[in-house]
C-alpha cells in the first residue's frame, strides 16, 4: 500500500503563522501537525509515502527526511488546482492499494487492520 498526503496549499487561514512555515509544520501539542499524522502510520506496511507539496515544500521535505526513516517521494503541485488535481499528480506512482490522508485532519484510530484489506 502507498500513502498519499496532499499538502500544497498556502495555509492562508493560519496567517501570519504560515508566512514562513507551511501549515503541516505548525506545532499542535508540541509537534508539527504532519508529525501527528505520520506517527499514526509508522509501523504499518506502507510501501512508499507520496507527499504532494507546493508552498514551502522544501521545509516539509527536510522535516520528513530528518525525522522519519521510510521511503518518501515528493511531488510538486505547481498550479494549485485543488485536492483532486493533487491526487492526479501522484497517479504514475500508484499501482495498487492507496491510503489518502489530509494533513489538516487529526484523528485517533487503529489503522493496523489496513494491511489485512485486499
C-alpha distances in whole Angstrom, upper triangle without the diagonal:
4,7,10,13,16,20,22,25,28,28,32,32,32,35,37,34,31,34,33,30,27,26,23,25,27,28,28,29,29,26,24,22,19,20,20,16,15,17,15,12,13,13,9,7,5,6,7,9,11,14,17,20,24,27,27,24,25,25,22,21,23,23,19,20,23,21,18,17,13,12,13,14,17,18,21,22,26,27,26,26,23,20,19,21,18,15,17,17,14,14,14,11,9,9,7,5,5,7,11,13,17,18,22,20,21,20,20,18,16,13,13,12,9,8,11,10,10
4,7,10,13,16,19,22,25,25,29,29,29,32,33,31,28,31,30,26,23,23,19,22,25,26,26,27,27,24,22,20,17,18,18,15,13,16,14,11,13,13,10,9,5,5,5,6,7,11,13,16,20,23,23,20,21,22,18,17,20,20,16,17,20,19,16,15,12,10,10,11,13,14,17,18,22,24,23,22,20,17,17,18,15,12,14,14,10,11,12,9,7,9,8,7,5,6,9,11,14,16,19,19,19,19,20,18,17,14,14,15,11,11,14,13,13
4,7,10,13,16,18,22,22,25,26,25,28,30,27,25,27,26,23,20,19,16,18,21,22,22,24,24,21,18,16,13,15,15,11,10,13,12,9,11,13,10,10,7,8,6,5,6,8,11,14,18,20,21,17,19,20,16,15,18,17,14,16,19,17,14,15,11,11,9,10,12,13,16,17,20,22,20,20,18,15,15,16,13,11,14,13,10,12,13,11,9,12,11,9,6,5,6,7,10,12,15,15,16,16,17,16,16,12,14,15,12,12,16,14,15
4,6,10,12,15,18,19,22,23,23,25,27,25,22,25,24,21,18,17,14,17,20,21,22,24,24,21,18,16,13,15,15,12,11,15,14,12,14,16,14,14,10,11,9,6,5,6,7,11,14,17,18,15,17,18,14,14,18,17,14,16,19,18,16,17,14,12,10,10,10,10,13,13,17,18,17,17,14,11,12,12,9,7,11,10,8,10,12,10,9,12,12,11,7,6,5,6,9,10,14,14,15,16,18,18,18,15,17,18,15,16,19,17,18
4,6,9,12,15,15,19,19,19,22,24,21,19,21,21,18,14,13,10,14,16,18,18,21,21,18,15,12,10,12,13,10,10,13,13,12,14,17,15,16,13,14,11,8,6,5,6,9,12,14,15,12,15,15,12,12,16,14,12,15,18,16,15,17,14,13,11,11,10,10,12,12,16,17,15,15,13,10,12,13,9,9,12,12,10,13,15,13,13,16,16,14,10,9,6,5,6,7,10,11,13,14,17,17,18,16,18,20,16,18,21,20,21
4,6,9,12,13,16,17,17,20,22,20,17,19,19,16,13,12,10,14,16,18,19,22,22,19,16,13,11,14,15,12,13,17,17,15,18,21,19,20,16,17,14,11,8,6,4,7,9,12,13,11,14,15,12,13,16,16,14,17,19,19,18,19,17,16,13,12,10,9,10,9,13,13,11,12,9,7,9,10,6,7,10,10,9,13,15,14,14,18,18,17,13,11,8,7,6,7,10,12,14,16,19,20,22,19,22,23,20,22,25,23,24
4,6,9,9,13,14,14,16,18,16,13,15,15,13,9,8,7,11,13,15,17,20,20,17,13,11,10,13,14,12,13,17,17,17,19,22,21,22,19,20,16,13,10,7,6,5,7,9,10,9,12,12,9,11,14,14,13,16,18,18,17,20,18,18,14,13,11,10,10,9,12,13,10,12,10,9,12,12,8,10,14,12,13,16,18,17,18,21,22,20,17,15,11,10,7,7,9,11,14,17,20,21,23,21,24,25,23,24,27,26,27
4,7,9,12,14,14,15,17,16,12,14,14,12,9,9,10,12,14,18,19,23,23,20,16,14,13,16,18,16,17,20,21,20,22,26,24,25,21,22,18,15,12,9,6,4,4,6,8,7,11,12,10,12,15,15,15,18,20,20,20,22,21,20,16,14,11,10,8,6,8,9,7,10,9,9,12,11,8,11,13,12,13,16,18,18,19,23,24,23,19,18,14,13,11,10,12,15,17,20,24,25,27,25,28,29,26,28,31,29,30
4,6,8,11,11,12,15,14,10,12,13,12,8,8,10,12,13,17,18,22,22,20,16,14,14,18,19,17,19,22,22,22,25,28,27,28,24,25,22,18,16,12,10,8,7,6,9,10,13,14,12,15,17,17,18,20,22,22,22,25,24,23,19,18,14,13,11,9,10,10,7,10,9,9,13,12,10,13,16,15,16,19,21,21,22,26,26,25,22,20,16,15,12,11,11,14,17,20,24,26,28,26,29,31,28,30,33,31,32
4,5,9,9,9,11,11,7,8,10,10,7,7,10,12,12,16,18,22,22,20,16,15,15,19,20,19,20,23,24,25,27,30,30,31,27,28,25,21,19,15,13,10,8,6,8,10,14,13,13,16,18,17,19,21,23,23,24,27,26,25,22,20,17,16,13,12,12,12,9,12,12,13,17,16,14,17,19,18,20,23,25,25,26,29,30,29,25,23,20,18,14,13,12,16,19,22,26,28,30,29,32,34,31,33,36,34,36
4,6,6,7,9,9,6,9,11,9,7,5,9,11,10,14,15,19,19,17,14,13,14,17,18,17,19,22,23,23,26,29,29,30,27,28,25,22,20,16,14,12,11,9,11,12,15,14,13,17,19,17,19,22,23,22,23,27,26,26,22,22,19,18,16,15,15,15,12,15,13,14,18,17,15,18,21,20,21,24,27,26,27,30,31,29,25,23,19,17,13,11,10,14,16,20,23,25,28,27,31,32,30,32,35,34,35
4,5,5,8,9,7,8,12,11,10,9,12,14,13,16,17,21,22,20,17,16,17,20,21,21,23,25,26,27,29,33,32,34,31,32,29,25,23,20,18,15,13,11,13,15,18,17,17,20,22,21,22,25,26,26,27,30,30,30,26,25,22,21,19,17,17,16,13,15,14,16,19,19,18,21,23,23,24,27,30,29,30,34,34,32,28,26,23,20,16,15,13,16,19,22,26,28,31,31,34,36,33,36,39,37,39
4,6,9,9,9,11,14,13,12,9,13,14,12,15,16,19,20,19,17,15,17,20,20,20,23,25,25,27,29,33,32,34,31,33,30,26,25,21,20,18,16,14,16,18,21,19,19,22,24,22,24,27,27,26,28,31,31,31,28,27,24,23,21,20,20,19,16,18,16,17,21,21,20,22,25,25,26,29,31,31,31,35,35,33,29,26,23,20,16,15,12,15,17,21,24,27,30,30,33,35,33,35,38,37,38
4,6,6,6,9,11,10,10,7,11,12,9,12,13,16,17,16,14,13,15,18,18,19,21,23,24,26,27,31,31,33,30,32,29,25,24,21,19,17,16,14,14,17,19,17,17,20,21,20,21,25,25,24,26,29,29,30,26,26,23,23,21,20,21,20,17,20,18,19,22,23,21,23,26,26,26,30,32,31,32,35,35,33,29,26,23,20,16,14,11,15,16,20,23,26,29,29,32,34,32,35,38,37,39
3,5,5,6,10,10,10,9,13,13,11,14,15,19,19,19,16,16,18,20,21,22,24,26,27,28,30,34,34,36,33,35,31,28,26,22,21,18,17,13,14,17,19,17,18,21,22,21,23,26,26,25,27,31,31,31,28,28,24,24,22,21,21,21,18,21,20,21,24,24,22,25,28,27,28,31,34,33,34,37,37,36,32,29,26,23,19,17,15,18,20,23,27,30,33,32,36,38,36,38,41,40,42
4,6,6,8,9,11,11,14,14,11,14,16,19,19,19,16,17,19,21,22,23,25,27,28,30,31,35,35,37,34,36,33,29,28,24,23,20,18,14,14,18,19,17,18,22,22,21,23,26,26,25,28,31,32,32,29,29,25,26,23,23,22,22,20,23,22,23,27,27,25,28,30,29,30,33,35,35,36,39,39,38,34,31,28,25,22,19,17,20,22,25,28,31,34,34,37,39,38,40,43,42,44
4,6,7,7,8,8,11,10,8,10,13,16,15,15,13,13,15,17,19,20,22,23,25,26,28,31,32,34,31,33,30,26,25,21,21,18,17,13,13,16,17,14,15,19,19,17,20,23,22,22,24,28,28,29,26,26,23,24,22,22,22,22,20,23,22,22,26,26,23,26,29,28,28,32,34,32,33,37,37,35,32,29,26,23,19,16,15,18,19,23,25,28,31,31,34,36,35,37,40,39,41
4,5,5,5,6,9,9,8,11,14,17,17,16,13,13,14,17,18,19,20,22,24,25,27,30,30,32,29,31,27,24,22,18,17,14,13,10,9,12,14,12,13,16,17,16,18,21,21,21,23,26,26,27,24,23,20,20,18,18,18,19,16,20,19,19,23,22,20,23,25,24,25,28,30,29,30,34,34,33,29,27,23,21,17,14,13,17,18,22,25,28,31,30,33,35,33,35,38,37,39
4,6,8,9,13,12,11,14,17,21,20,19,16,16,17,20,22,22,23,26,28,28,29,33,33,35,32,33,29,26,24,20,19,16,14,10,9,13,14,13,14,17,18,17,20,22,22,23,25,28,29,29,25,25,21,21,19,18,18,19,17,20,20,21,25,24,22,25,27,25,27,30,32,31,32,36,37,35,32,29,26,24,21,18,17,21,22,26,29,32,34,33,36,39,36,38,41,40,42
4,7,10,12,10,10,13,17,20,18,17,14,16,16,18,20,21,22,24,26,27,28,31,32,34,30,31,28,24,23,19,19,15,13,10,8,11,12,10,12,15,14,14,17,19,19,20,22,25,26,27,23,23,20,20,18,19,18,20,18,22,22,22,26,25,22,25,27,25,26,30,31,30,32,35,36,35,31,29,26,24,21,18,18,21,22,26,29,31,34,33,35,38,36,37,41,40,42
4,6,8,6,7,10,14,17,15,14,11,12,12,14,17,17,18,20,23,23,24,28,28,30,27,28,25,21,20,16,16,13,12,9,7,10,10,8,9,12,12,11,14,17,16,17,19,22,23,24,20,20,17,18,17,17,18,19,18,21,20,20,24,23,20,23,25,23,24,28,29,27,29,33,33,32,28,26,23,20,18,14,14,18,19,22,25,28,30,29,32,34,32,34,37,36,38
4,6,6,7,11,13,17,16,14,10,10,10,13,15,15,16,19,20,21,22,26,26,27,24,25,22,18,17,13,13,10,9,7,6,8,10,8,7,11,12,11,13,16,16,16,18,21,21,22,18,18,15,16,14,14,15,16,15,18,17,17,20,19,17,19,22,20,20,24,26,24,26,29,30,28,25,22,19,17,14,11,11,15,16,20,23,25,27,26,29,31,29,31,34,33,35
4,5,5,9,11,14,14,12,9,8,9,12,13,13,15,17,19,19,21,25,25,27,24,25,22,18,17,14,13,11,11,9,9,10,13,11,10,13,14,13,14,17,18,17,19,22,22,22,19,19,16,17,16,15,17,18,15,18,16,15,19,19,16,19,22,20,21,24,26,25,25,29,29,27,23,21,18,15,12,9,8,12,13,17,20,22,25,24,27,29,27,29,32,31,33
4,6,8,10,13,13,10,6,5,5,8,10,10,11,13,15,16,17,21,21,23,20,22,19,15,14,11,12,10,11,11,10,10,12,10,8,11,12,10,11,14,15,14,15,18,18,19,16,16,14,15,15,15,18,19,16,19,17,15,19,19,16,17,21,19,19,22,24,22,23,26,26,24,21,18,15,12,10,6,7,10,11,15,18,20,22,21,24,26,24,26,29,28,30
4,6,9,12,11,8,5,6,6,8,10,11,12,14,16,17,18,22,22,24,22,23,20,17,17,13,14,12,13,12,10,10,11,8,7,11,11,8,10,13,13,12,14,18,18,19,17,18,16,17,17,18,20,21,19,22,20,19,22,22,19,21,24,22,22,25,27,25,26,29,29,27,23,21,19,15,13,10,10,13,13,17,19,21,24,23,25,28,26,28,31,31,33
4,7,10,9,8,5,6,8,10,11,13,14,16,17,19,20,24,25,27,25,26,24,20,20,17,17,15,16,14,12,13,15,11,11,14,14,12,14,17,16,15,17,21,22,23,20,21,19,21,20,20,22,23,20,23,21,20,24,24,21,23,26,25,24,28,30,28,29,32,32,30,26,23,20,17,14,11,10,13,13,16,19,22,24,24,27,29,28,30,33,33,35
4,7,6,5,4,6,9,9,10,12,14,14,16,19,19,23,24,27,25,27,25,21,22,19,20,18,19,17,16,16,17,14,13,16,16,13,15,18,16,15,17,21,22,24,22,23,21,23,23,23,25,26,24,26,24,23,26,27,24,25,29,28,27,30,32,30,30,34,33,30,27,24,22,18,16,12,12,14,12,16,18,21,23,23,26,29,28,30,33,33,35
4,5,5,6,6,10,10,9,11,14,14,15,18,19,22,23,26,25,27,25,22,23,20,21,20,21,20,19,19,20,17,16,19,19,15,17,20,19,17,18,22,23,25,23,25,23,25,25,25,27,28,25,27,25,23,27,28,25,26,29,29,28,31,33,31,31,34,33,30,27,23,21,18,16,12,11,12,10,13,15,18,21,21,24,27,26,29,31,31,34
4,6,8,9,12,11,9,13,15,14,15,18,19,22,23,27,26,29,27,24,25,23,24,23,25,23,22,22,23,20,18,21,21,17,18,21,20,17,19,23,24,26,25,27,26,28,28,29,31,32,29,31,28,26,30,31,28,29,32,32,31,34,36,33,33,36,34,32,28,25,23,20,18,15,14,14,12,14,14,18,20,22,24,27,27,29,32,32,35
4,7,9,12,10,10,14,15,13,16,19,19,22,24,27,25,28,26,23,25,22,24,23,24,23,21,21,21,18,17,19,18,15,16,19,17,15,17,21,22,25,24,26,25,27,27,28,30,32,29,31,29,27,31,32,28,29,33,32,30,34,35,33,33,36,35,32,29,26,24,21,20,16,16,16,14,16,17,20,22,23,25,28,28,30,33,33,36
4,6,8,6,7,10,11,10,13,15,16,19,21,23,22,24,23,20,21,19,20,19,21,20,18,18,18,15,14,16,15,12,13,16,14,12,14,17,19,21,20,22,21,24,24,25,27,29,26,29,26,24,28,28,25,26,29,28,27,30,32,29,29,32,31,29,26,22,21,18,17,13,13,14,12,14,16,18,20,21,23,26,25,27,30,30,33
4,5,5,7,9,10,11,13,15,15,19,20,23,21,23,21,17,18,15,17,16,17,16,15,14,15,12,10,13,13,9,11,14,13,11,13,17,18,20,18,19,18,20,20,21,23,25,23,25,23,21,24,25,22,23,26,25,24,27,29,26,27,30,29,27,24,21,19,15,14,10,11,12,11,14,16,19,21,20,23,26,24,26,29,29,32
4,5,5,7,9,10,12,13,15,19,19,22,19,22,20,16,17,14,16,15,17,16,15,15,16,14,11,14,15,12,12,16,16,13,14,18,18,20,18,19,18,19,20,20,23,24,21,23,20,18,22,23,19,20,24,23,22,25,27,25,25,28,27,25,21,18,16,12,10,7,7,9,8,11,13,16,18,18,21,23,22,24,27,27,29
4,5,5,6,9,10,11,12,16,16,19,16,18,16,13,13,11,13,12,15,15,14,13,14,12,9,11,12,9,9,13,13,11,11,15,15,16,14,15,14,16,17,18,21,22,20,22,19,17,20,21,17,18,21,20,19,22,24,21,21,25,24,22,18,15,14,10,9,6,8,10,9,12,14,16,18,17,19,22,20,22,25,25,27
4,5,5,6,9,10,10,14,15,18,16,18,16,13,15,13,16,15,18,18,17,15,16,13,11,12,13,9,9,12,12,9,9,13,13,16,14,17,16,19,20,21,24,25,23,25,23,21,23,24,20,21,24,23,21,24,26,23,23,26,25,23,20,17,16,13,12,9,11,12,10,12,14,15,17,16,18,21,20,21,25,25,27
4,6,5,7,9,11,14,15,18,16,19,18,15,17,15,17,18,20,20,19,18,19,17,14,16,16,13,12,16,15,12,12,15,16,18,17,19,19,21,22,23,26,27,25,26,23,21,23,25,21,21,25,24,22,25,27,24,24,27,25,23,19,16,15,12,12,9,10,10,7,9,10,12,14,14,16,19,18,20,23,24,26
4,6,6,7,9,13,13,15,14,16,15,12,14,12,15,16,19,19,19,17,19,17,13,15,16,13,12,15,16,13,12,15,14,16,15,17,17,18,20,21,24,25,22,23,21,18,20,22,18,18,22,21,19,22,24,21,20,23,22,19,16,12,11,8,9,7,9,8,7,8,10,11,12,12,14,17,15,17,21,21,23
4,5,5,6,10,10,13,11,14,12,10,12,11,14,15,19,20,19,16,17,16,12,13,14,11,9,12,13,10,9,11,10,12,12,14,15,17,19,20,24,25,23,25,22,19,21,22,19,18,22,21,18,21,23,19,19,22,20,18,15,12,12,10,11,9,12,12,10,11,12,13,13,12,14,17,15,16,20,20,22
4,5,5,9,10,13,12,15,15,13,15,15,18,19,22,23,22,20,20,18,15,16,16,13,11,14,14,10,9,12,12,15,14,17,18,21,23,24,27,29,27,28,26,23,25,26,22,22,25,24,22,25,26,23,22,24,23,20,18,15,15,13,14,12,14,14,11,11,11,12,12,11,13,16,15,17,20,21,23
4,6,8,8,12,12,15,15,13,16,16,19,20,23,24,24,21,23,21,18,18,20,16,14,17,17,14,12,14,13,16,16,19,20,22,24,25,28,29,27,28,25,22,24,25,22,21,24,24,22,24,25,22,21,23,21,18,16,12,13,11,13,12,14,12,10,9,8,8,8,8,10,13,12,14,17,18,21
4,6,6,8,8,11,11,10,13,14,17,19,22,24,23,21,22,20,17,17,19,16,13,15,17,13,11,12,10,13,13,16,17,20,22,23,27,28,26,27,24,21,22,24,21,19,22,22,19,21,22,19,18,20,18,15,13,10,12,10,13,13,15,14,12,12,12,10,10,8,9,12,10,11,15,16,18
4,6,8,8,11,12,11,14,15,19,20,24,25,24,21,22,20,17,17,18,15,12,14,15,12,9,9,9,11,13,16,18,21,23,25,28,30,29,30,27,24,25,26,23,22,25,24,21,23,24,20,20,21,20,17,15,13,15,14,16,15,18,17,15,15,14,13,12,10,10,14,13,13,16,18,20
4,7,8,11,12,13,17,18,22,23,27,29,28,25,25,24,21,20,21,19,16,17,18,15,11,11,10,13,15,18,21,23,26,28,31,33,32,32,30,26,28,29,26,24,27,26,23,24,25,21,20,21,19,17,16,14,17,16,19,19,21,20,18,17,16,14,12,10,9,12,12,11,14,16,18
4,6,9,11,11,15,17,20,23,26,28,28,25,25,25,21,21,22,20,17,18,19,17,13,13,11,13,14,17,20,22,25,26,30,32,30,30,28,24,25,26,23,21,24,24,20,22,22,19,17,18,16,13,13,11,14,14,17,18,21,19,18,16,15,13,11,8,6,9,8,7,11,12,15
4,6,9,11,14,17,20,23,27,29,28,25,26,26,22,21,23,21,18,18,20,18,15,13,11,11,14,16,19,21,25,26,30,31,30,30,28,24,25,26,23,21,23,23,19,20,20,17,15,15,13,11,11,11,14,15,19,19,23,21,20,19,18,16,14,10,9,10,9,6,10,11,13
4,6,7,10,13,16,19,23,25,25,22,22,23,19,18,20,19,15,16,18,17,13,12,9,9,10,13,15,17,21,22,26,28,27,27,25,21,22,22,20,17,19,19,15,17,17,13,12,13,12,10,9,9,12,13,16,17,20,19,19,18,18,16,15,11,11,12,10,9,12,13,14
4,7,10,13,16,19,23,26,25,22,22,23,20,18,20,19,16,16,19,18,14,12,8,7,9,11,14,16,20,22,25,27,27,27,25,22,22,22,19,17,19,18,14,15,15,11,10,11,10,10,10,11,13,15,18,19,23,22,22,22,22,20,19,15,15,16,13,11,14,15,15
4,6,10,13,15,19,22,22,18,19,19,16,14,17,16,13,13,16,16,12,11,7,5,6,7,11,13,16,18,22,24,23,24,22,19,20,20,17,15,17,15,12,13,13,9,9,12,12,11,10,11,12,13,16,17,20,20,21,21,22,21,20,16,16,18,15,14,17,17,17
4,6,10,12,16,19,18,15,16,16,13,12,14,14,10,12,15,14,11,11,8,6,5,6,8,11,14,16,19,21,20,21,20,17,17,17,14,13,15,14,10,13,13,10,10,13,13,12,10,9,10,11,13,13,17,17,18,18,20,19,19,16,17,18,15,15,19,18,19
4,6,9,13,16,16,13,14,15,12,11,14,14,11,13,16,16,14,14,11,9,6,5,6,7,10,12,16,18,17,18,16,14,14,14,11,10,12,10,7,10,11,8,9,13,13,13,10,10,9,10,12,12,16,17,18,19,21,21,21,18,20,21,17,18,21,20,20
4,6,10,12,13,9,11,12,9,8,12,12,10,12,15,15,13,15,12,11,7,6,5,6,8,10,13,15,15,16,15,12,14,13,9,10,12,10,9,12,13,11,13,16,17,16,13,12,10,10,10,10,14,15,17,19,21,21,22,19,21,23,20,20,24,23,23
4,7,10,12,9,11,13,10,10,14,14,13,15,18,18,17,18,16,14,11,9,6,5,6,6,10,12,11,12,11,10,11,10,6,8,10,8,8,11,13,12,13,17,18,18,14,14,11,11,10,11,14,16,18,20,23,23,24,22,24,25,22,23,26,25,25
4,7,8,5,8,10,8,9,12,13,12,14,17,17,17,19,17,16,12,10,7,6,5,6,9,11,10,13,12,11,14,12,9,11,13,11,11,15,16,15,17,21,22,21,18,17,14,13,12,11,14,17,19,21,24,25,26,24,27,28,25,26,29,28,29
4,6,5,9,10,9,11,14,15,15,17,19,20,20,22,21,19,16,13,10,8,5,5,6,8,8,11,12,12,15,13,10,13,15,12,14,17,18,18,20,24,25,25,21,20,17,16,14,14,15,18,21,24,27,28,30,28,30,32,28,30,33,31,32
4,5,8,9,9,12,14,14,16,18,19,20,21,23,23,22,18,16,13,12,9,9,9,10,10,13,14,14,17,15,13,16,18,16,17,21,22,22,23,27,28,28,24,23,20,18,16,14,15,19,21,24,27,29,31,29,32,34,31,32,36,34,35
4,5,6,7,9,10,11,13,15,16,17,19,21,21,21,17,16,12,13,10,11,12,14,13,17,17,17,20,19,16,19,21,18,19,23,23,22,24,28,29,29,25,24,21,19,17,15,16,20,21,24,27,29,31,29,32,34,31,32,36,35,36
4,5,5,6,9,10,11,12,14,15,16,18,18,17,13,12,8,9,8,10,11,13,13,16,16,16,19,17,14,16,18,15,16,19,20,19,21,25,26,25,22,21,18,17,15,13,16,19,20,23,26,27,29,27,29,31,28,29,33,32,33
4,5,5,6,9,10,11,12,14,15,17,17,17,13,12,9,11,10,13,13,16,17,20,20,20,22,20,17,19,21,18,18,22,22,20,23,26,28,27,24,23,21,20,18,16,18,22,23,25,28,29,30,28,30,33,30,31,34,34,34
4,5,5,6,9,10,11,12,14,17,17,17,14,14,11,14,13,15,16,19,18,21,21,20,23,22,18,21,23,20,20,24,24,22,24,28,29,28,25,23,21,19,18,15,17,20,20,23,26,27,29,27,29,32,29,30,34,33,35
4,5,5,6,9,10,11,12,14,15,15,11,11,9,12,11,13,15,18,17,20,19,18,20,19,16,18,20,18,17,21,22,19,21,25,25,24,21,19,17,15,14,12,14,17,17,20,23,24,25,24,26,28,26,27,30,30,31
4,5,5,6,8,10,11,12,12,12,9,9,7,10,11,14,16,19,18,21,20,19,21,20,16,18,20,17,16,20,20,18,20,23,24,24,21,19,18,17,16,14,17,19,20,22,25,25,26,24,26,28,26,26,30,29,30
4,6,5,6,8,10,12,13,14,11,12,11,14,14,17,19,22,22,24,24,23,25,24,20,22,24,21,20,24,23,21,23,27,27,27,24,22,21,20,19,16,19,21,21,24,26,27,28,26,27,30,28,28,32,32,33
4,6,5,6,8,11,13,14,12,13,12,15,16,18,20,23,22,25,24,22,25,24,20,22,24,22,20,24,24,22,23,27,27,26,23,21,20,18,17,14,17,19,18,21,22,24,25,23,25,28,26,26,30,30,32
4,6,5,6,8,9,10,8,10,10,14,15,18,20,23,22,24,23,21,23,23,19,19,22,20,18,21,22,19,20,23,23,22,19,18,17,15,16,13,16,18,17,19,21,22,22,20,22,25,22,23,27,27,28
4,6,6,7,8,9,8,10,11,14,16,19,21,24,24,26,25,24,26,25,21,22,24,21,19,22,22,19,21,24,24,24,21,20,20,19,19,17,20,22,21,23,24,25,25,23,24,26,24,24,28,28,30
4,6,8,11,12,12,14,14,18,19,22,24,27,27,29,28,26,29,28,24,25,27,25,23,26,26,23,25,27,28,27,24,23,23,21,21,18,21,23,22,24,25,26,26,24,25,28,26,26,30,31,32
4,7,10,12,12,15,15,19,20,23,25,28,27,29,28,25,28,28,24,24,27,25,23,26,26,23,24,27,27,25,23,21,21,19,19,16,19,20,19,20,21,22,22,21,22,25,24,24,27,28,30
4,6,9,9,13,14,18,20,22,25,28,27,29,27,25,27,26,23,22,25,23,21,24,24,20,21,24,23,22,20,18,19,17,18,16,19,20,19,20,20,20,20,18,19,22,21,20,24,25,27
4,7,9,12,15,18,21,24,26,29,29,30,29,26,28,28,24,23,26,24,21,23,23,19,20,22,22,21,20,19,20,19,20,19,22,23,21,22,22,22,21,19,19,22,20,19,23,24,26
4,6,10,13,16,19,22,25,27,27,28,27,24,25,25,21,20,23,21,18,20,20,16,17,19,18,18,16,16,17,17,19,18,21,22,21,21,22,21,20,17,17,20,18,17,20,21,22
4,7,10,13,17,20,23,25,25,26,25,22,23,23,19,18,20,18,15,17,16,12,14,16,16,16,15,15,16,16,19,18,22,22,22,23,24,23,22,19,19,21,18,17,21,21,22
4,7,10,13,16,19,22,21,23,22,19,20,20,16,16,17,15,12,15,15,11,13,16,17,16,14,14,14,15,16,16,19,20,21,22,23,23,22,19,20,22,19,19,22,22,23
4,7,10,13,16,18,19,20,20,17,18,17,14,13,15,12,10,13,12,9,12,15,16,17,14,15,14,15,16,16,20,21,22,23,25,25,25,22,23,24,21,21,24,24,24
4,7,10,12,15,16,17,17,15,17,15,12,12,14,11,9,13,13,11,13,17,19,19,16,16,15,15,15,15,18,20,21,23,26,26,26,23,25,26,23,23,27,26,26
4,7,9,12,13,14,14,13,14,12,9,10,11,7,7,11,11,10,13,16,18,19,16,16,15,15,15,15,18,21,22,24,27,27,28,25,27,28,24,25,28,27,26
4,6,9,10,12,13,13,14,11,9,11,12,8,10,13,13,13,16,20,22,22,19,19,17,17,16,16,18,21,23,26,28,29,30,27,29,31,27,28,31,30,30
4,6,6,8,9,10,11,8,6,10,10,7,10,13,14,15,17,20,22,22,19,19,16,16,15,15,17,20,23,25,28,29,30,28,30,31,28,29,32,30,30
4,6,9,11,13,14,11,10,13,13,10,13,16,17,18,20,23,25,26,23,23,20,20,18,18,20,23,26,28,32,32,34,31,34,35,31,33,36,34,34
4,6,9,11,12,9,9,13,12,11,14,16,18,19,21,24,26,26,23,23,20,20,18,19,20,23,26,28,32,33,35,32,35,35,32,34,36,34,34
4,6,9,10,8,8,12,12,11,14,17,19,20,21,24,26,25,22,21,18,18,15,16,17,19,23,25,29,30,32,30,33,33,30,32,35,32,33
4,7,8,6,7,11,10,11,14,16,18,19,20,23,25,24,21,21,17,18,16,17,18,20,23,26,29,30,32,30,33,33,30,32,34,31,31
4,6,5,6,9,10,11,13,15,18,19,19,22,23,22,19,18,14,15,12,14,14,16,20,22,26,26,28,26,30,30,27,29,31,28,29
4,5,5,6,9,10,11,13,16,17,16,19,20,19,15,14,11,11,9,12,13,14,17,19,23,23,25,23,26,26,23,25,27,25,25
4,5,5,6,9,10,11,14,15,15,17,18,17,14,14,11,13,12,15,16,17,20,22,25,24,26,24,26,26,23,25,27,24,24
4,5,5,6,9,10,13,14,15,18,19,19,16,16,13,15,14,16,18,19,22,24,27,27,29,26,29,29,25,27,29,26,26
4,5,5,7,9,12,13,13,17,18,17,14,14,11,12,11,13,15,17,20,22,25,25,26,23,26,26,23,25,27,25,25
4,5,5,7,10,11,10,13,14,14,11,11,9,11,11,14,16,17,20,21,24,23,24,21,24,24,20,21,24,21,21
4,5,5,8,10,10,13,15,15,13,14,12,14,15,17,19,20,23,24,27,26,27,24,27,26,23,24,26,23,22
4,6,7,9,10,13,16,16,14,15,13,15,15,17,20,21,24,25,28,27,28,25,27,27,24,25,27,25,24
4,6,6,7,10,12,13,11,12,11,13,14,16,19,20,22,23,26,25,26,22,24,24,20,21,24,21,21
4,5,5,8,10,12,10,13,12,15,17,19,22,23,25,25,28,26,27,23,25,24,21,21,23,21,19
4,6,8,11,13,13,15,15,18,20,22,25,25,28,28,30,29,29,25,26,26,22,22,24,22,21
4,7,9,11,10,13,13,16,18,20,23,24,25,26,28,26,26,22,23,23,20,19,22,20,19
4,6,8,7,11,12,15,17,19,23,23,24,24,26,24,24,20,21,20,17,16,19,17,15
4,7,9,12,14,17,20,23,26,25,27,26,28,26,25,21,21,20,17,16,18,15,13
4,6,10,13,16,19,22,25,24,25,24,25,23,22,18,18,17,13,13,14,12,10
4,7,10,13,17,19,22,21,22,21,22,19,18,14,15,14,10,10,11,9,8
4,6,10,13,16,19,18,19,18,19,17,17,13,15,14,10,11,13,11,11
4,7,10,13,15,14,15,14,16,14,14,10,13,12,9,11,13,11,13
4,7,10,12,11,13,13,16,15,15,13,15,16,12,14,17,15,16
4,6,9,8,10,10,13,13,14,12,15,16,13,16,19,17,19
4,6,6,9,10,14,14,17,15,18,19,17,20,22,21,22
4,6,7,10,13,15,17,16,19,21,19,21,24,23,25
4,6,10,13,16,18,18,21,23,21,24,26,25,27
4,6,10,12,15,15,19,20,19,22,24,23,25
4,7,10,13,14,17,19,18,21,23,23,26
4,6,10,11,14,16,15,19,20,20,23
4,7,9,12,14,15,18,19,19,23
4,6,9,10,11,14,16,16,20
4,6,7,9,12,13,14,18
4,5,6,8,10,11,15
4,5,7,8,10,14
4,5,5,7,11
4,5,5,9
4,6,8
4,7
4
